[in-house]
């Protein structure tokens, strides 16, 4: 029998801590070994108890979750999930600063009074199971500057780039978008699985790092080169062909629990831009995007997946690779260079 996953909870709210403890204790494969009321105590308990994973609040007295995360990652690297309240865009944006400090994922604090409490509990438990074993020691890669020069010559003219991501996606998108030039010559559309209410904070956080223009996609919006459009909360983003690509939002049913769904986005791109689109699947739990990416590949589009060694979770990319939906597997640090090269 496998040993249970040892979890440390860091949160100054007794109510929130008790709720998390009750959720985690519903299952036998996760064990809460301690709780901390601030960042200082979280650091001390991490060094003392060596948990498999930490759930970290952001706003705590004495030392906040961002500084605690930064210190833990430097002194005693441990997988960290941010579980924090989202009251407004600025507070959500603060949560994403924890990703720069080394946290792996961000989840909103569950509320027993919400209609989707059962789904929120399931997501927290699955996230802990997926991330508890993730290596978090940063390994600097010494790749030559011309390491993407081996890209085979691609005789295609691309009109749009579509990306799908989930767990670990915000940090991966940050790496990619900040590496693309301001004059990137096609629009970028993205489906990122994210807790409702955190999207605006994510976009604000990413915008600091890139010269591209980021925004939430609007219905019937014409998409411009050098702009990045995110699927909005609780709507599927699809693309249709016009003088320029056009965003169409659909309020249809979730696909395998996801709304927005990367499969829906990729499928629409395959139908609207055969041989004229690039599709990329990034780090994430589950299999969303694999079927849609296969349709893109069959339609003559160029497809790629983030490599296993650079993915926080290889679920989504791995599913696409397994289905032979991928033309190329690329390390995260090389994706922006690769895209800039094939989109010239």
VENRA-V39199 format. One line per field, one symbol per residue. psi: psi as a letter, one per 20 degrees, with the letter a starting at -180 (. if undefined). A space follows every 10 residues. Layout:
BEGIN
psi: ???
END
This chain:
BEGIN
psi: pqqqpppppo piphggghgg ghghiiqijp poirqqirhg hggghghgim rhqpppqgnq rgprhghggg gghhhmpppp ppoqqohrgh hghhhhhhhh iiqhrpqqpq phiqhkgghg ggggghgghh ihjppjppop pmqqhkijij pqpomqpqiq ppqprcpigg hghggghiiq qhkpjqqppp oppqppiigh hgggghhhiq iqpqrpqqpk pppqqjqppq prpkqpprpr pbhrqppppp laqqolipoq phggghghgh hhlpjjqppp prqqqajphg ghhghgghjj rpqrqpqhhj pgpjfgghgg ghjljphqpp qgiigggggh gij.
END
